[in-house]
């Protein structure tokens, strides 16, 4: 960059950072606008693993959760009994009546279509169960 001082021209070897700052501000605004759109999800709270004495204490207390399974035959499993989706959705309020679970865990076969899991999660949320967890096998 050439700087004019009086009649003389002098070469200045400084970096002009104004375009860099402008570019960074534009990128920051773009990320601030698009970030909320990227974080849309189903809204589930996954359970945190408990180890040691705390896990034993939970198993001795009253069971405050329910486990619902989904097999490859498109059937829901609750309390070791299989239900068709239509029957399960109709009977669910009666099945869970005495339990009043704080959390509901979904245990699905790896061959189950993702759409079925989302359908079940949506149904459970419409029934007022906000804390839904997914059960998986650790490797």
PAZA-543537 format. One record per atom (N, C-alpha, C, O, CB): residue number from 1; residue in one letter; x, z, y. Coordinates in steps of 0.2 Angstrom, whole numbers. Each point is the difference from the previous one (the first is absolute). Glycine has a CB too. Example, Ala and Ser with C-alpha at 12.3 -4.5 7.8 and 13.67 -1.06 7.14 Angstrom:
BEGIN
   seq   type       X       Z       Y
     1      A      66      39     -28
     1      A      -4       0       6
     1      A       4       0       6
     1      A       5       3      -1
     1      A     -14       3      -5
     2      S       7     -10      11
     2      S       4       1       6
     2      S      -4       3       5
     2      S       3       1       6
     2      S       3     -11      -9
//
This chain:
BEGIN
   seq   type       X       Z       Y
     1      X       4       0      -6
     1      X      -4       0       6
     1      X       4       0       6
     1      X       6       3       0
     1      X     -15       3      -6
     2      X       7     -10      11
     2      X       4       0       6
     2      X      -3       3       6
     2      X      -6      -1       1
     2      X      11     -10      -5
     3      X      -1      16       7
     3      X      -3       4       6
     3      X       3      -3       6
     3      X       6      -1       0
     3      X      -8      11      -7
     4      X      -2     -11      12
     4      X       3      -2       7
     4      X       1       6       4
     4      X      -5       3       2
     4      X      -1     -15      -3
     5      X      12      13       4
     5      X       1       5       4
     5      X       3      -3       7
     5      X       6      -2       0
     5      X      -4      11     -10
     6      X      -6      -9      15
     6      X       3      -4       6
     6      X       1      -7      -2
     6      X      -5      -3      -2
     6      X      10      13       7
     7      X       1     -13      -3
     7      X       1      -7      -2
     7      X       3      -1      -7
     7      X       1      -5      -2
     7      X       1       4      14
     8      X       0       7     -15
     8      X       3      -1      -6
     8      X      -5       1      -6
     8      X      -5       3       0
     8      X      16       2       5
     9      X      -9      -9     -10
     9      X      -4       0      -7
     9      X       4       4      -5
     9      X       6      -1       0
     9      X     -12     -10       3
    10      X       3      16      -6
    10      X       4       4      -5
    10      X      -4       1      -6
    10      X      -6       0       0
    10      X      11       7       9
    11      X      -1      -8     -15
    11      X      -3       0      -6
    11      X      -1       8      -2
    11      X       4       4       0
    11      X       1     -16      -4
    12      X     -12      13       2
    12      X      -1       7      -2
    12      X      -1       0      -8
    12      X      -4      -4      -3
    12      X      -2       7      14
    13      X       9       1     -14
    13      X       0       0      -8
    13      X      -5       6      -2
    13      X       2       3      -5
    13      X      10      -8       4
    14      X     -18       6       4
    14      X      -4       5      -2
    14      X      -6      -4      -4
    14      X      -2      -5       2
    14      X       5      13       8
    15      X      -6      -4     -15
    15      X      -6      -3      -3
    15      X      -6       1       4
    15      X      -2       6       2
    15      X       8      -4     -13
    16      X     -10      -7      11
    16      X      -7       1       4
    16      X      -5       2      -6
    16      X      -2      -4      -4
    16      X       5      -5      13
    17      X      -5      16      -8
    17      X      -4       2      -6
    17      X      -8       0       2
    17      X      -4       2      -4
    17      X      13       6       1
    18      X     -11     -11       9
    18      X      -7       0       2
    18      X      -4      -5      -5
    18      X      -5       3      -2
    18      X       9      -2      13
    19      X      -1      -6     -14
    19      X      -4      -4      -5
    19      X      -1       4      -6
    19      X      -5      -1      -4
    19      X       9     -10       9
    20      X       1      14      -7
    20      X       0       4      -6
    20      X      -5       6       0
    20      X      -4       1      -5
    20      X      16      -4       3
    21      X     -12       6       8
    21      X      -5       5       1
    21      X      -7      -3       0
    21      X      -5       3      -3
    21      X      13       4       9
    22      X      -9     -12      -3
    22      X      -7      -3       0
    22      X      -2      -2      -7
    22      X      -6       1      -2
    22      X       8      -6      14
    23      X       2       2     -16
    23      X      -1      -2      -7
    23      X      -2       6      -4
    23      X      -5       0      -4
    23      X      13     -10       5
    24      X      -4      15       0
    24      X      -2       7      -4
    24      X      -6       3       2
    24      X      -4       2      -4
    24      X      16       0       3
    25      X     -14      -3       7
    25      X      -7       3       2
    25      X      -5      -4      -2
    25      X      -6       3      -2
    25      X      11       1      12
    26      X      -5     -11     -10
    26      X      -5      -4      -3
    26      X      -1       1      -8
    26      X      -5       1      -2
    26      X       8      -9      11
    27      X       3       9     -12
    27      X       0       2      -8
    27      X      -4       7      -1
    27      X      -4       0      -4
    27      X      15      -8       2
    28      X      -9      12       6
    28      X      -3       7       0
    28      X      -8       0       1
    28      X      -3       3      -4
    28      X      14       2       8
    29      X     -13      -9       0
    29      X      -7      -1       2
    29      X      -3      -3      -6
    29      X      -6       2      -2
    29      X       8      -3      14
    30      X       1      -4     -15
    30      X      -3      -4      -6
    30      X      -1       5      -6
    30      X      -5       0      -3
    30      X      10     -11       7
    31      X       1      15      -5
    31      X      -1       4      -6
    31      X      -5       6       1
    31      X      -3       2      -4
    31      X      15      -4       2
    32      X     -13       4       9
    32      X      -5       5       1
    32      X      -7      -2      -1
    32      X      -4       4      -2
    32      X      12       1      10
    33      X      -9     -11      -7
    33      X      -7      -3       0
    33      X      -1      -2      -8
    33      X      -6       1      -2
    33      X       7      -6      14
    34      X       4       3     -16
    34      X      -1      -2      -6
    34      X       0       5      -5
    34      X      -2       0      -6
    34      X       6     -11       9
    35      X       0      17      -2
    35      X       1       5      -5
    35      X      -7       3      -2
    35      X       0       1      -6
    35      X      11       2      12
    36      X     -16      -1      -2
    36      X      -6       2      -3
    36      X      -3      -4      -5
    36      X      -4       2      -4
    36      X       2       4      15
    37      X       2     -13     -10
    37      X      -3      -4      -4
    37      X       3      -1      -7
    37      X      -3      -1      -5
    37      X       0      -5      15
    38      X      10       8     -10
    38      X       3       0      -6
    38      X      -1       6      -5
    38      X       2       0      -6
    38      X       7      -7      12
    39      X     -11      12      -3
    39      X      -1       6      -4
    39      X      -7       2      -2
    39      X      -1       5      -2
    39      X      10      -1       9
    40      X     -13      -9      -7
    40      X      -7       1      -3
    40      X       1       0      -8
    40      X       3      -3      -3
    40      X      -9      -3      13
    41      X       2      12     -12
    41      X       0       1      -7
    41      X      -6       3      -2
    41      X      -5       0       4
    41      X      17       2      -4
    42      X     -13      -1      -7
    42      X      -6       3      -2
    42      X      -1       7       2
    42      X      -6       2       0
    42      X       7      -9     -10
    43      X       4      11      12
    43      X      -1       6       2
    43      X       0       6      -5
    43      X      -5       4      -1
    43      X      -1      -9      10
    44      X      11       5     -14
    44      X       0       5      -5
    44      X       6       5       1
    44      X       5      -2       3
    44      X     -10      -7     -11
    45      X       4      14       5
    45      X       5       5       1
    45      X       3       1      -7
    45      X      -4       3      -5
    45      X      -1       3      15
    46      X      11      -8     -12
    46      X       3       1      -6
    46      X       2       7      -1
    46      X       2       3       4
    46      X       1     -15      -4
    47      X      -4      15      -6
    47      X       2       6      -2
    47      X       8       1       0
    47      X       4      -4      -1
    47      X     -14       6      -5
    48      X      12       4       8
    48      X       7       2       0
    48      X       2       3      -6
    48      X      -4       5      -2
    48      X       5      -4      15
    49      X       4      -2     -17
    49      X       2       3      -6
    49      X       1       7       1
    49      X       4       2       5
    49      X       0     -13     -10
    50      X      -6      15       1
    50      X       2       8       0
    50      X       4       1      -6
    50      X      -2      -2      -6
    50      X      -9       5      12
    51      X      16       1      -5
    51      X       5       2      -6
    51      X       0       7       0
    51      X      -1       4       4
    51      X       8     -14      -3
    52      X      -5      12      -7
    52      X       2       7      -1
    52      X      -6       5      -1
    52      X      -6      -2      -3
    52      X      16       0       9
    53      X     -10       8      -3
    53      X      -5       5       0
    53      X      -6      -2       3
    53      X      -6       2      -2
    53      X      15       7       1
    54      X      -9     -13       6
    54      X      -6      -2       4
    54      X      -4      -4      -4
    54      X      -6       0       0
    54      X      12       1      10
    55      X      -3      -5     -14
    55      X      -4      -5      -5
    55      X      -4       4      -5
    55      X      -5      -1      -2
    55      X      13      -8       4
    56      X      -4      14      -5
    56      X      -4       5      -5
    56      X      -5       4       3
    56      X      -6       0      -3
    56      X      17       0      -3
    57      X     -11       2      12
    57      X      -5       4       4
    57      X      -6      -5       1
    57      X      -6       3      -1
    57      X      15       4       6
    58      X      -8     -13      -3
    58      X      -6      -4       1
    58      X      -4      -2      -7
    58      X      -6       0       0
    58      X      12      -5       9
    59      X      -2       5     -15
    59      X      -3      -2      -6
    59      X      -4       6      -2
    59      X      -5       0      -4
    59      X      14      -8       1
    60      X      -7      14       5
    60      X      -4       6      -2
    60      X      -6       2       4
    60      X      -5       3      -2
    60      X      16       1      -2
    61      X     -11      -7      10
    61      X      -6       1       4
    61      X      -6      -5      -1
    61      X       1      -4      -5
    61      X       7       8      14
    62      X     -13      -3      -6
    62      X      -6      -4      -1
    62      X       2      -8       1
    62      X       3      -1       6
    62      X     -11      11      -3
    63      X       6     -14      -7
    63      X       2      -7       1
    63      X      -4      -3       6
    63      X      -6       0       0
    63      X       8      -1     -12
    64      X       1      -1      18
    64      X      -3      -2       6
    64      X       1      -8       1
    64      X       0      -2       6
    64      X       2      14      -1
    65      X      -1     -15     -11
    65      X       1      -7       1
    65      X      -4      -4      -6
    65      X      -1       4      -5
    65      X      12      -2      11
    66      X     -12      -8      -5
    66      X      -3      -4      -6
    66      X       5      -6      -1
    66      X       3      -3       5
    66      X     -15       7      -2
    67      X      12      -6      -9
    67      X       4      -6      -2
    67      X      -5      -6      -3
    67      X      -4       2      -4
    67      X      14       6       2
    68      X     -10     -13       5
    68      X      -4      -6      -2
    68      X       5      -6      -2
    68      X       5      -2       3
    68      X     -14       5       5
    69      X       8      -5     -14
    69      X       4      -5      -3
    69      X      -4      -7       0
    69      X      -6       0       0
    69      X      12       8      -7
    70      X      -2     -13       7
    70      X      -2      -7       0
    70      X       4      -4      -6
    70      X       6       0       1
    70      X     -10       0      12
    71      X       0      -2     -18
    71      X       4      -4      -5
    71      X      -1      -7       1
    71      X      -3      -3       4
    71      X       1      12     -12
    72      X       5     -13       3
    72      X       0      -7       1
    72      X      -7      -3      -2
    72      X      -1      -6       1
    72      X      13       6      -4
    73      X     -16       3       0
    73      X      -7      -2      -2
    73      X      -5       0       6
    73      X      -6       0      -1
    73      X       8       3     -11
    74      X       1      -1      18
    74      X      -4       1       6
    74      X      -5       6       0
    74      X      -5      -1       2
    74      X       6     -12       0
    75      X       1      18      -6
    75      X      -4       6       0
    75      X       4       6       3
    75      X       6       0       1
    75      X     -11      -5     -12
    76      X       1       9      14
    76      X       2       6       3
    76      X       0       6      -5
    76      X      -5       0      -4
    76      X       1      -4      15
    77      X       9       8     -11
    77      X       1       6      -5
    77      X       0       6       4
    77      X       4       1       5
    77      X       2      -8     -13
    78      X     -11      11       7
    78      X      -1       7       3
    78      X      -1       5      -5
    78      X      -5      -1      -4
    78      X       1      -4      15
    79      X       8      10     -12
    79      X      -1       6      -5
    79      X       0      -3      -7
    79      X      -4       2      -4
    79      X      -2       5      12
    80      X      11     -12      -9
    80      X       0      -3      -7
    80      X      -6      -4      -2
    80      X      -1      -1      -6
    80      X       9      10       3
    81      X     -12     -11       7
    81      X      -6      -4      -1
    81      X       1      -7       4
    81      X       1       1       6
    81      X      -8      10      -9
    82      X       5     -16       0
    82      X       1      -7       3
    82      X      -7      -2       3
    82      X      -5       1      -3
    82      X      14      -4      -5
    83      X      -9       0      14
    83      X      -6      -2       3
    83      X       1      -7       3
    83      X       5      -2       2
    83      X      -8      14       1
    84      X      -2     -16      -3
    84      X       0      -7       3
    84      X       0       2       8
    84      X      -2       5       2
    84      X      -4     -11     -12
    85      X       8       1      13
    85      X       1       1       8
    85      X      -7       2       3
    85      X      -1       4       4
    85      X      10     -12      -4
    86      X     -14       4      -2
    86      X      -7       2       2
    86      X      -2       7      -2
    86      X      -3       3       5
    86      X       0     -16      -6
    87      X       3      15      -5
    87      X      -2       6      -2
    87      X       4       6       4
    87      X      -2       5       2
    87      X      -1     -10     -13
    88      X      10       4      11
    88      X       4       5       4
    88      X      -2       1       7
    88      X       0       5       2
    88      X      10      -9     -10
    89      X     -11      -2      12
    89      X      -2       1       7
    89      X      -7       3       0
    89      X      -1       4       5
    89      X       8     -14      -2
    90      X     -11      10      -7
    90      X      -7       3       0
    90      X       1       7      -2
    90      X      -3       5       3
    90      X      -3     -16      -6
    91      X      10      13      -2
    91      X       0       7      -3
    91      X       5       4       3
    91      X       1       6      -1
    91      X      -4     -11      -9
    92      X       8       2      14
    92      X       5       4       3
    92      X      -2       6       4
    92      X       3       6      -1
    92      X       3     -16       2
    93      X     -11      10       3
    93      X      -2       6       4
    93      X      -2       6      -5
    93      X       1       6       1
    93      X      -4     -13       8
    94      X       0       5     -15
    94      X      -2       5      -5
    94      X       6       2      -4
    94      X       0       6      -2
    94      X     -11     -11       1
    95      X      16       1       0
    95      X       6       2      -4
    95      X       4       5       4
    95      X       3       4      -3
    95      X      -3     -15      -3
    96      X       0      10      12
    96      X       5       4       4
    96      X      -3       6       3
    96      X       3       4       4
    96      X       3     -14      -2
    97      X     -13      11      -3
    97      X      -4       5       3
    97      X       3       7       0
    97      X       0       3       5
    97      X     -10     -10      -8
    98      X      12       9      -2
    98      X       3       7      -1
    98      X       7       1       2
    98      X       2       6       1
    98      X     -11      -4     -10
    99      X      13      -7       9
    99      X       7       0       1
    99      X       2       1       7
    99      X       4       4       2
    99      X      -3     -11     -11
   100      X      -4       4      14
   100      X       2       0       7
   100      X       7      -1       1
   100      X       3       4       3
   100      X     -13       3      -1
   101      X      13     -13      -4
   101      X       7       0       0
   101      X       3      -1       7
   101      X      -3      -4       4
   101      X       2      -1     -15
   102      X       7       7      12
   102      X       3      -1       7
   102      X       3      -6       0
   102      X       0      -4       5
   102      X       2      16      -4
   103      X       1     -14      -7
   103      X       4      -7       0
   103      X      -3      -3      -7
   103      X      -2       3      -4
   103      X      12       1      10
   104      X     -10     -11      -5
   104      X      -1      -4      -6
   104      X       6      -5      -1
   104      X       2      -3       4
   104      X     -15       3      -2
   105      X      15       0      -9
   105      X       6      -4      -2
   105      X      -3      -6      -4
   105      X      -4       1      -4
   105      X      12       9       4
   106      X      -5     -15       1
   106      X      -2      -7      -3
   106      X       6      -1      -5
   106      X       6      -1       2
   106      X     -13      -3       8
   107      X       5       3     -16
   107      X       5      -2      -5
   107      X      -2      -7      -3
   107      X      -5       0      -4
   107      X       8      13       1
   108      X       1     -18       5
   108      X      -2      -7      -2
   108      X       5      -3      -5
   108      X       6       1       1
   108      X     -12      -2      10
   109      X       4      -3     -16
   109      X       4      -3      -4
   109      X       4      -6       4
   109      X      -3      -2       5
   109      X      -5       4     -15
   110      X      14      -3       9
   110      X       4      -5       4
   110      X      -3      -7      -1
   110      X       2      -4       5
   110      X       8      11      -6
   111      X     -14      -9      -3
   111      X      -3      -6      -1
   111      X      -7      -1       4
   111      X      -3      -5       1
   111      X       8       4     -12
   112      X      -7       7      14
   112      X      -6       0       4
   112      X       1      -4       7
   112      X       5       0       3
   112      X      -9      11      -8
   113      X      -1     -15       6
   113      X       0      -4       7
   113      X      -1       5       6
   113      X      -4       5       0
   113      X      -1     -15      -6
   114      X       9       9      11
   114      X       1       4       6
   114      X      -7       0       3
   114      X      -2       6       3
   114      X      14      -9      -1
   115      X     -16      -2      -2
   115      X      -7       0       3
   115      X      -4       6      -3
   115      X      -4       3       4
   115      X       5     -16      -2
   116      X      -1      14      -8
   116      X      -4       6      -3
   116      X       2       6       2
   116      X      -4       5       1
   116      X       3     -12     -11
   117      X       8       8      11
   117      X       2       7       3
   117      X      -2       1       7
   117      X      -3       5       2
   117      X      13      -6      -9
   118      X     -10      -5      11
   118      X      -2       1       7
   118      X      -8       1       0
   118      X      -2       4       4
   118      X      12     -11       0
   119      X     -13       4      -8
   119      X      -8       1      -1
   119      X      -1       7      -1
   119      X      -5       3       3
   119      X       3     -15      -7
   120      X       5      15      -1
   120      X      -1       7      -2
   120      X       2       5       6
   120      X      -4       4       2
   120      X       6      -7     -14
   121      X       4       1      15
   121      X       2       4       6
   121      X      -5       0       6
   121      X      -2       5       3
   121      X      14      -7      -7
   122      X     -15      -4       5
   122      X      -5      -1       5
   122      X      -6       4      -1
   122      X      -3       3       4
   122      X       7     -14      -2
   123      X      -6      11      -9
   123      X      -6       4      -2
   123      X       1       7       1
   123      X      -5       4       2
   123      X       2     -13     -10
   124      X       9      12       6
   124      X       1       7       0
   124      X       0       2       8
   124      X      -2       5       1
   124      X       9      -6     -12
   125      X      -4      -3      15
   125      X       0       2       7
   125      X      -7       0       3
   125      X      -2       4       4
   125      X      13      -9      -3
   126      X     -15       0      -3
   126      X      -7       0       2
   126      X      -4       6      -2
   126      X      -5       2       2
   126      X       5     -14      -2
   127      X       2      15      -6
   127      X      -3       6      -3
   127      X       3       7       4
   127      X      -2       5      -2
   127      X       0     -11      -9
   128      X       7       5      16
   128      X       2       5       3
   128      X       7       3      -2
   128      X       2       6       2
   128      X     -14      -3       0
   129      X      15      -6      -7
   129      X       6       2      -2
   129      X       6      -3       3
   129      X       1      -6      -1
   129      X      -6       8     -10
   130      X       8       2      16
   130      X       5      -3       4
   130      X       7       0      -3
   130      X       4      -4       1
   130      X     -10       7       9
   131      X       8       2     -14
   131      X       6       0      -3
   131      X       0      -3      -7
   131      X      -2       3      -5
   131      X       5       8      11
   132      X       0     -17      -6
   132      X       0      -4      -7
   132      X       8      -1      -1
   132      X       3      -3       4
   132      X     -15      -2      -2
   133      X      14       7      -8
   133      X       7      -1      -2
   133      X       0      -5      -6
   133      X      -5      -1      -4
   133      X       8      12       8
   134      X       3     -14      -5
   134      X       1      -5      -5
   134      X       5       3      -5
   134      X       5       3       2
   134      X      -7     -13       5
   135      X       0      10     -14
   135      X       5       3      -5
   135      X       4      -5      -2
   135      X      -2      -6      -2
   135      X      -7      15      -2
   136      X      15      -8       3
   136      X       5      -5      -3
   136      X       5       4      -4
   136      X       1       6       0
   136      X      -2     -13      10
   137      X       4       3     -14
   137      X       5       3      -5
   137      X       7      -1       3
   137      X       2      -6       1
   137      X     -10       3     -11
   138      X      12       8      10
   138      X       7       0       2
   138      X       4      -3      -5
   138      X      -1       1      -6
   138      X      -1       9      13
   139      X       7     -13      -4
   139      X       5      -3      -5
   139      X       7       4       0
   139      X       4      -2      -3
   139      X     -10     -10       5
//
